[in-house]
């Protein structure tokens, strides 16, 4: 039978506060264990540059003017960086969900331990150190998740930005090849056949 704190009801189905909090921690850990057993892995660190420095996801403002090779390297780094941040968002959401459930559990347990009217109980519960600690943990987890989510969205946009630069470079390169395949003007300034065309046109003018 579940251990019950002194302020819990005599209902055998009511779990004690401490044990309830432990159960939510266990649920978060079990979810991660299930994920790891699938053989899937989240990237556990941001990517590194060739010189060993950690890539921080900041795309250079002059990237469009760089050589295609450098642009391609930044694209690979940005994709890996986005994968890393997205994985951290998933973990932070799990932490936030657990913190929210803990907060609700603490609030219910604290309110039950207070005396007075419903409003008195609500006010006293908000002032209780157990609620304040649980609420602070939830705010921390929620803020952290929101920060990571914003970073992940920005990283994803940068991947698309670099992809557009690569596509533009590709189109410029193809247009350059097409332009080079057109017949070039000789040093005299005439294209092949131009002189024949003018001579033919001149003869027609004399005949007229």
C-alpha positions as CSV (number, residue, x, y, z in Angstrom):
1,X,0.0,0.0,0.0
2,X,1.2,3.5,-0.8
3,X,2.8,5.5,2.0
4,X,0.6,8.4,3.1
5,X,1.6,11.7,4.7
6,X,-0.2,12.7,8.0
7,X,-2.3,15.3,6.2
8,X,-3.7,13.0,3.6
9,X,-7.2,11.6,3.9
10,X,-7.8,8.0,5.0
11,X,-8.7,7.0,1.5
12,X,-6.5,4.0,0.7
13,X,-6.3,5.2,-3.0
14,X,-4.8,8.5,-2.0
15,X,-1.0,8.7,-2.5
16,X,1.2,10.7,-0.3
17,X,2.7,13.9,-1.6
18,X,6.3,12.8,-1.5
19,X,5.5,9.5,-3.2
20,X,3.4,11.2,-5.8
21,X,6.3,13.6,-6.7
22,X,8.6,10.6,-6.9
23,X,6.2,8.9,-9.3
24,X,6.2,11.8,-11.7
25,X,10.0,11.8,-11.7
26,X,9.9,8.1,-12.4
27,X,7.5,8.6,-15.3
28,X,9.9,11.1,-16.9
29,X,12.8,8.7,-16.5
30,X,10.9,5.8,-17.9
31,X,9.9,7.7,-21.0
32,X,13.6,8.4,-21.7
33,X,14.5,4.8,-21.1
34,X,11.8,3.6,-23.5
35,X,13.2,6.0,-26.1
36,X,16.8,4.8,-25.7
37,X,15.7,1.2,-26.0
38,X,14.4,1.9,-29.5
39,X,18.0,2.5,-30.6
40,X,17.2,6.1,-31.5
41,X,19.5,8.8,-30.1
42,X,19.2,12.5,-29.6
43,X,22.2,14.6,-30.5
44,X,23.8,15.2,-27.1
45,X,26.1,18.1,-28.1
46,X,26.2,20.9,-30.7
47,X,28.4,20.2,-33.8
48,X,32.0,21.3,-34.0
49,X,33.8,23.1,-36.7
50,X,36.9,21.7,-38.4
51,X,39.1,23.6,-36.1
52,X,37.4,22.0,-33.0
53,X,35.4,25.1,-32.0
54,X,31.7,24.5,-31.0
55,X,29.3,25.9,-33.6
56,X,26.8,28.2,-31.9
57,X,24.2,28.5,-34.7
58,X,25.1,32.0,-35.7
59,X,25.1,32.3,-39.5
60,X,27.5,35.0,-40.9
61,X,25.9,38.0,-42.4
62,X,28.3,37.8,-45.4
63,X,27.4,34.2,-46.1
64,X,25.8,34.9,-49.5
65,X,29.1,36.3,-50.7
66,X,31.2,33.2,-49.6
67,X,32.4,30.5,-51.8
68,X,30.0,27.5,-52.5
69,X,32.2,25.2,-50.4
70,X,32.0,27.4,-47.4
71,X,28.3,27.8,-47.8
72,X,27.9,24.1,-47.9
73,X,29.9,23.6,-44.7
74,X,27.7,26.1,-42.9
75,X,24.6,24.3,-44.2
76,X,25.8,21.0,-42.7
77,X,26.7,22.7,-39.4
78,X,23.3,24.4,-39.2
79,X,21.4,21.2,-39.9
80,X,23.3,19.4,-37.1
81,X,22.8,22.4,-34.8
82,X,19.1,22.4,-35.5
83,X,18.8,18.7,-34.7
84,X,20.6,19.3,-31.4
85,X,18.4,22.2,-30.3
86,X,15.2,20.4,-31.4
87,X,16.2,17.4,-29.3
88,X,16.7,19.7,-26.3
89,X,13.3,21.1,-26.8
90,X,11.8,17.7,-26.6
91,X,13.5,17.0,-23.3
92,X,12.6,20.4,-21.9
93,X,8.9,19.8,-22.7
94,X,9.0,16.5,-20.8
95,X,10.5,18.3,-17.9
96,X,7.9,21.1,-18.1
97,X,5.0,18.5,-18.2
98,X,6.4,16.8,-15.1
99,X,6.8,20.1,-13.3
100,X,3.2,21.1,-14.1
101,X,1.8,17.8,-12.8
102,X,3.9,18.2,-9.6
103,X,2.6,21.7,-9.1
104,X,-1.0,20.6,-9.4
105,X,-0.3,17.7,-6.9
106,X,1.4,20.0,-4.4
107,X,-1.4,22.6,-4.7
108,X,-4.1,20.0,-3.9
109,X,-2.2,18.5,-1.0
110,X,-1.4,21.9,0.5
111,X,-5.0,23.1,0.2
112,X,-6.2,20.0,2.0
113,X,-3.9,20.7,4.9
114,X,-5.2,24.2,5.4
115,X,-8.2,25.3,7.5
116,X,-10.8,27.9,6.8
117,X,-13.0,28.9,3.9
118,X,-12.3,27.9,0.4
119,X,-10.8,31.4,-0.3
120,X,-8.7,31.1,2.9
121,X,-7.4,27.7,1.9
122,X,-6.5,29.0,-1.6
123,X,-4.7,32.0,-0.2
124,X,-2.8,30.0,2.4
125,X,-1.8,27.4,-0.2
126,X,-0.3,30.1,-2.4
127,X,1.8,31.3,0.6
128,X,2.9,27.8,1.5
129,X,6.6,27.1,0.9
130,X,5.8,23.8,-0.7
131,X,3.6,25.4,-3.3
132,X,6.1,28.2,-3.9
133,X,8.9,25.8,-4.5
134,X,6.8,23.7,-6.9
135,X,5.6,26.8,-8.8
136,X,9.1,28.1,-9.1
137,X,10.3,24.8,-10.5
138,X,7.5,24.9,-13.1
139,X,8.2,28.5,-14.1
140,X,11.9,27.6,-14.5
141,X,11.0,24.6,-16.7
142,X,8.5,26.5,-18.7
143,X,10.8,29.5,-19.4
144,X,13.6,27.2,-20.3
145,X,11.4,25.3,-22.8
146,X,10.2,28.5,-24.3
147,X,13.7,29.8,-24.8
148,X,14.8,26.6,-26.4
149,X,11.7,26.6,-28.7
150,X,12.5,30.1,-29.9
151,X,16.1,29.1,-30.6
152,X,14.9,26.0,-32.5
153,X,12.6,28.0,-34.6
154,X,15.3,30.5,-35.5
155,X,17.7,27.6,-36.3
156,X,15.2,26.0,-38.6
157,X,14.7,29.3,-40.4
158,X,18.4,29.7,-40.9
159,X,18.6,26.2,-42.5
160,X,16.0,27.4,-45.0
161,X,17.9,30.6,-45.5
162,X,21.1,28.8,-46.3
163,X,19.3,26.4,-48.5
164,X,17.9,29.3,-50.6
165,X,21.4,30.7,-50.9
166,X,22.7,27.4,-52.2
167,X,19.8,27.2,-54.7
168,X,20.6,30.7,-55.9
169,X,24.2,29.9,-56.3
170,X,23.3,26.7,-58.3
171,X,21.0,28.7,-60.6
172,X,23.7,31.3,-61.2
173,X,26.2,28.6,-62.0
174,X,23.8,27.0,-64.5
175,X,23.1,30.3,-66.1
176,X,26.9,30.9,-66.4
177,X,27.4,27.6,-68.1
178,X,24.5,28.3,-70.5
179,X,25.9,31.7,-71.3
180,X,29.3,30.2,-72.0
181,X,27.9,27.7,-74.4
182,X,26.5,30.4,-76.7
183,X,28.7,31.2,-79.7
184,X,31.3,33.8,-78.8
185,X,31.9,37.0,-80.8
186,X,35.3,36.8,-82.7
187,X,37.9,39.5,-82.1
188,X,36.7,41.4,-85.2
189,X,33.4,41.9,-83.6
190,X,31.3,39.7,-85.9
191,X,29.6,36.5,-85.0
192,X,30.0,33.6,-87.4
193,X,27.7,34.2,-90.4
194,X,27.3,37.9,-89.7
195,X,29.5,39.0,-92.7
196,X,27.7,36.6,-95.0
197,X,24.4,38.1,-93.9
198,X,25.5,41.6,-94.5
199,X,26.9,40.7,-97.9
200,X,23.7,39.0,-98.9
201,X,21.7,42.0,-97.7
202,X,24.0,44.3,-99.6
203,X,23.7,42.4,-102.9
204,X,19.9,42.5,-102.5
205,X,20.1,46.3,-102.1
206,X,22.1,46.7,-105.3
207,X,19.8,44.5,-107.2
208,X,16.8,46.6,-106.1
